[in-house]
């Protein structure tokens, strides 16, 4: 895995973070990339959450996804529910590491979307990094349950982003409607995906910012909040995939 400090594009750098490899030394570079990208997008796009959603979807093609054979090799031959549980635990730990590394920022003040432009870049970056870890988890859980998402890179990114936003597996309709995965790339559907991703990201960021009591402020609190949220997502996706015919 290359060093995120050597990458100039934010989506690609965030894709690397999905593996849980977030070095403290890389954080300043990621913050600079995020700040530059936010300035380019403009206050309106940042404040309304559009920039956040577009960045999340753009980073999805850069997230490395292991096939089931590789996953089993990396986890002593585990299969099925046992392998899924291990992936969820590892992703939850990676999310906690991101929270501890960036130092989740929280206060008693409640932020609303119009004040997003004033949020610390580190907090926005943390939200995107955790989303990258979780999208990777969603994709690899599909591998475990014999439902790999077809395509590569940009082909399957919108489908994975939608599944992540809706906390479930990629729906069968995605593969049977019209041109299959190409259907999710239509303008109307893409706008809907952006709306879902934007809503999910905004809820996550605002919760990290406003839901913690003052005495819990800091990296430890941010790590625990991220860990529980990622574990909950993984459990929800597993329930969906495991109960499908």
FIRO-836869 format. One line per field, with one value per residue (C-alpha): residue number from 0; x, y, z. Coordinates in Angstrom, 1 decimal. Example, Ala and Ser with C-alpha at 12.3 -4.5 7.8 and 13.67 -1.06 7.14 Angstrom:
n = (0, 1)
u = (12.3, 13.7)
v = (-4.5, -1.1)
w = (7.8, 7.1)
***
This chain:
n = (0, 1, 2, 3, 4, 5, 6, 7, 8, 9, 10, 11, 12, 13, 14, 15, 16, 17, 18, 19, 20, 21, 22, 23, 24, 25, 26, 27, 28, 29, 30, 31, 32, 33, 34, 35, 36, 37, 38, 39, 40, 41, 42, 43, 44, 45, 46, 47, 48, 49, 50, 51, 52, 53, 54, 55, 56, 57, 58, 59, 60, 61, 62, 63, 64, 65, 66, 67, 68, 69, 70, 71, 72, 73, 74, 75, 76, 77, 78, 79, 80, 81, 82, 83, 84, 85, 86, 87, 88, 89, 90, 91, 92, 93, 94, 95, 96, 97, 98, 99, 100, 101, 102, 103, 104, 105, 106, 107, 108, 109, 110, 111, 112, 113, 114, 115, 116, 117, 118, 119, 120, 121, 122, 123, 124, 125, 126, 127, 128, 129, 130, 131, 132, 133, 134, 135, 136, 137, 138, 139, 140, 141, 142, 143, 144, 145, 146, 147, 148, 149, 150, 151, 152, 153, 154, 155, 156, 157, 158, 159, 160, 161, 162, 163, 164, 165, 166, 167, 168, 169, 170, 171, 172, 173, 174, 175, 176, 177, 178, 179, 180, 181, 182, 183, 184, 185, 186, 187, 188, 189, 190, 191, 192, 193, 194, 195, 196, 197, 198, 199, 200, 201, 202, 203, 204, 205, 206, 207, 208, 209, 210, 211, 212, 213, 214, 215, 216, 217, 218, 219, 220, 221, 222, 223, 224, 225, 226, 227, 228, 229, 230, 231, 232, 233, 234, 235, 236, 237, 238, 239, 240, 241, 242, 243, 244)
u = (0.0, 1.4, 1.8, -1.3, 1.2, 2.4, -1.1, -2.4, -6.0, -8.2, -10.5, -7.5, -5.9, -9.2, -9.4, -6.1, -7.3, -10.0, -7.5, -7.1, -3.6, -3.9, -0.6, -0.6, 2.1, -0.3, -3.1, -1.7, -1.4, -4.9, -6.2, -4.5, -6.0, -9.4, -9.2, -8.0, -10.8, -13.4, -12.2, -12.4, -15.9, -17.1, -19.0, -22.4, -21.4, -19.6, -22.4, -25.1, -23.2, -22.9, -19.1, -19.1, -21.4, -19.5, -16.1, -17.5, -18.8, -15.5, -13.4, -15.3, -13.5, -10.2, -11.1, -9.4, -11.8, -10.6, -12.3, -13.5, -10.4, -8.1, -10.3, -10.2, -6.5, -6.1, -8.3, -7.1, -9.7, -12.7, -16.0, -19.5, -20.7, -17.3, -15.5, -18.1, -17.8, -14.0, -14.4, -16.8, -14.5, -11.5, -13.4, -14.8, -11.2, -10.0, -12.8, -11.9, -8.3, -9.4, -11.3, -8.3, -5.8, -7.7, -9.1, -12.8, -14.0, -17.3, -19.1, -22.5, -23.4, -25.6, -24.5, -27.0, -26.2, -25.8, -23.0, -21.0, -18.7, -17.4, -16.8, -13.1, -11.6, -10.3, -13.9, -15.1, -12.0, -12.7, -16.3, -15.0, -12.3, -14.7, -17.1, -14.3, -13.7, -17.4, -17.9, -15.0, -16.7, -20.0, -18.2, -16.3, -19.4, -20.9, -17.9, -18.3, -22.0, -21.4, -22.9, -19.9, -20.8, -19.9, -17.7, -14.7, -13.9, -16.5, -18.8, -19.8, -19.0, -22.5, -24.1, -21.8, -22.3, -26.1, -25.9, -23.7, -26.1, -29.1, -27.3, -28.1, -26.8, -26.9, -30.4, -31.2, -33.1, -29.7, -28.6, -31.9, -33.2, -32.3, -28.6, -27.7, -25.1, -25.0, -28.5, -27.2, -25.1, -28.2, -28.5, -31.7, -30.5, -27.1, -28.8, -30.8, -27.7, -26.0, -29.0, -28.9, -25.1, -25.3, -28.0, -26.0, -22.8, -24.4, -26.0, -22.8, -20.8, -23.4, -23.8, -20.0, -20.1, -23.1, -24.1, -21.2, -21.3, -18.5, -16.6, -16.3, -14.7, -11.6, -10.0, -11.2, -14.8, -14.5, -12.9, -15.7, -18.4, -16.9, -16.4, -20.0, -21.3, -19.2, -20.1, -23.8, -23.6, -21.8, -24.4, -27.2, -25.7, -25.1, -28.7, -29.8, -27.5, -27.9, -31.7, -31.9, -33.0)
v = (0.0, 3.4, 6.2, 8.5, 11.4, 10.7, 10.9, 14.2, 13.3, 13.1, 10.2, 8.0, 8.8, 8.0, 4.7, 3.7, 4.6, 1.9, -0.7, 0.8, 2.1, 5.6, 6.8, 9.9, 11.4, 11.2, 13.1, 16.6, 15.8, 14.4, 17.5, 19.8, 17.8, 18.0, 21.7, 22.3, 20.2, 22.0, 25.4, 24.4, 23.1, 26.3, 27.1, 26.3, 22.7, 22.1, 23.6, 21.6, 18.4, 17.9, 18.0, 15.4, 13.0, 13.4, 12.8, 9.6, 8.2, 9.2, 7.4, 4.2, 3.0, 3.4, 1.1, -2.3, -5.2, -8.7, -11.8, -14.6, -16.8, -14.0, -13.2, -16.9, -17.0, -13.9, -15.4, -19.0, -20.5, -19.1, -19.1, -17.9, -16.2, -16.8, -14.9, -12.2, -11.7, -11.3, -8.8, -6.7, -6.8, -5.7, -2.9, -1.7, -1.6, 0.3, 2.9, 3.3, 3.8, 6.6, 8.2, 8.0, 9.2, 12.3, 13.0, 13.2, 16.7, 17.2, 19.9, 20.5, 22.8, 21.3, 21.9, 22.2, 21.7, 25.4, 25.7, 22.8, 25.1, 26.1, 22.5, 21.5, 19.8, 17.0, 16.0, 16.0, 14.0, 11.5, 11.0, 10.2, 7.9, 5.8, 5.7, 4.3, 1.5, 0.7, 0.6, -1.8, -3.9, -3.9, -5.1, -7.9, -9.1, -9.6, -11.8, -13.9, -14.6, -15.6, -12.4, -10.5, -7.1, -7.4, -5.0, -3.0, 0.5, 3.0, 0.3, -0.9, 2.2, 3.7, 0.3, -0.1, 3.6, 3.1, -0.2, 1.5, 4.5, 2.2, -0.2, -3.3, -5.5, -4.5, -5.3, -7.9, -5.3, -3.6, -6.6, -7.3, -3.9, -2.6, -2.8, -4.2, -2.2, 0.4, 1.3, 2.8, 5.2, 6.9, 10.6, 10.2, 7.2, 8.8, 11.9, 9.6, 7.8, 11.2, 12.2, 9.0, 9.2, 12.9, 12.2, 9.4, 11.3, 14.4, 12.3, 10.7, 13.9, 15.8, 12.9, 12.8, 16.5, 17.0, 13.8, 13.5, 15.0, 17.5, 15.1, 12.6, 14.9, 13.6, 10.8, 8.0, 9.0, 9.3, 5.9, 4.2, 6.0, 4.9, 1.4, 0.9, 2.5, 0.3, -2.8, -1.9, -1.4, -4.7, -6.6, -5.0, -5.9, -9.5, -9.8, -8.7, -10.9, -14.0, -14.0, -13.6, -16.7)
w = (0.0, -1.0, 1.5, 1.6, 1.9, -1.6, -3.1, -4.3, -4.9, -1.8, -3.0, -3.8, -0.4, 1.4, -0.5, 1.0, 4.5, 4.0, 4.8, 8.3, 7.5, 8.8, 10.1, 12.3, 10.1, 7.1, 8.8, 8.1, 4.4, 4.3, 6.1, 3.5, 0.6, 2.2, 2.9, -0.7, -2.1, 0.0, -1.1, -4.7, -4.3, -2.6, 0.6, -0.8, -1.8, 1.5, 3.7, 2.0, 2.1, -1.7, -1.6, 1.1, -0.8, -4.1, -2.4, -0.7, -4.0, -5.8, -3.3, -3.6, -6.8, -4.9, -2.0, -2.3, -2.0, -1.3, -2.9, -0.7, -1.3, -0.2, 2.8, 3.9, 3.4, 5.6, 8.3, 8.8, 6.5, 8.2, 6.2, 6.6, 9.7, 11.4, 8.7, 8.6, 12.3, 12.0, 9.2, 11.3, 14.3, 12.2, 10.5, 13.9, 15.2, 12.1, 12.6, 16.2, 15.2, 12.8, 15.7, 18.0, 15.4, 14.2, 17.7, 17.3, 18.1, 20.0, 22.0, 23.6, 20.7, 18.1, 14.5, 11.6, 7.9, 7.2, 9.7, 8.2, 6.4, 9.9, 11.1, 11.7, 8.6, 10.8, 11.8, 8.2, 7.2, 10.0, 8.7, 5.2, 6.4, 8.4, 5.5, 3.3, 5.9, 6.1, 2.3, 2.1, 4.8, 2.9, -0.3, 1.4, 3.3, -0.1, -1.0, 2.2, 1.5, -2.2, -3.6, -4.9, -6.5, -10.2, -12.0, -10.9, -9.8, -11.0, -12.2, -8.8, -6.7, -6.9, -5.9, -2.9, -1.9, -1.9, 0.0, 2.6, 2.9, 3.3, 5.7, 3.6, 0.8, -2.8, -3.9, -6.5, -8.5, -9.2, -11.2, -13.0, -13.9, -17.4, -18.0, -14.6, -12.7, -15.5, -14.5, -11.2, -13.3, -14.8, -13.9, -11.9, -10.0, -9.3, -7.9, -5.6, -4.5, -3.8, -1.7, 0.4, 0.9, 1.8, 4.4, 5.9, 6.1, 7.5, 10.3, 11.1, 11.3, 13.3, 15.7, 16.3, 16.9, 19.1, 20.8, 23.3, 26.8, 27.4, 29.7, 27.0, 24.5, 22.9, 20.9, 23.2, 22.9, 19.1, 18.8, 20.7, 18.8, 15.5, 16.7, 17.7, 14.5, 12.2, 14.1, 13.9, 10.1, 9.6, 11.7, 9.6, 6.3, 7.5, 8.6, 5.2, 3.2, 5.4, 5.2, 1.4, -0.6)
***
